[in-house]
Amino acid sequence: MSSLITERNIGETCVICEEQKQRGIHLYTKFICTDCEKDMIQTETNDPKYLYYLKKLRSVTTPEIYS
């Protein structure tokens, strides 16, 4: 029984690190894990990682509104 629970709690794939994580936030259509979220917040704009994060975040699109 515990193996079934473990399989269901795998999590989601983070759009930044592309790893399966259980905790994070949803930004429109994508999931960002808490580790990447914290790292992004602490990254200075002159750090090379900043451009990496920008590139990854471009995949986040606003959801379409269907009427």
NUNU-343362 format. One record per residue (C-alpha): x, y, z; residue in three letters. Coordinates in steps of 0.05 Angstrom, whole numbers, plus 5000, padded with zeros to 4 digits. Layout:
XYZALA;...
***
This chain:
500050005000MET;505650495017SER;508750394948SER;502250634916LEU;502351264958ILE;509651394941THR;508251324867GLU;502551824870ARG;506652344908ASN;512152414856ILE;510553144845GLY;511153574783GLU;516853754737THR;519954424751CYS;520554874690VAL;527355134715ILE;531254524739CYS;526954014702GLU;526853554763GLU;520853224796GLN;519153614860LYS;513353594907GLN;513354314933ARG;513054944892GLY;508655464859ILE;504655484795HIS;505856074750LEU;500356064698TYR;501655424661THR;508255204692LYS;510854944759PHE;516955234795ILE;519854854854CYS;521355214919THR;528855104911ASP;528955464844CYS;524155994868GLU;528756174927LYS;534956164882ASP;531656624831MET;529657124884ILE;536657164911GLN;540157214843THR;542857904824GLU;541358174755THR;548758184737ASN;549657444754ASP;550056974693PRO;544656534725LYS;539757114717TYR;539857034641LEU;538856284649TYR;532656404692TYR;529956904642LEU;530756404586LYS;527155864625LYS;521556324646LEU;520056504574ARG;516555834569SER;511356074618VAL;505456324579THR;499056634603THR;493156174597PRO;488256314542GLU;481456564561ILE;475956174528TYR;469256504523SER;
***
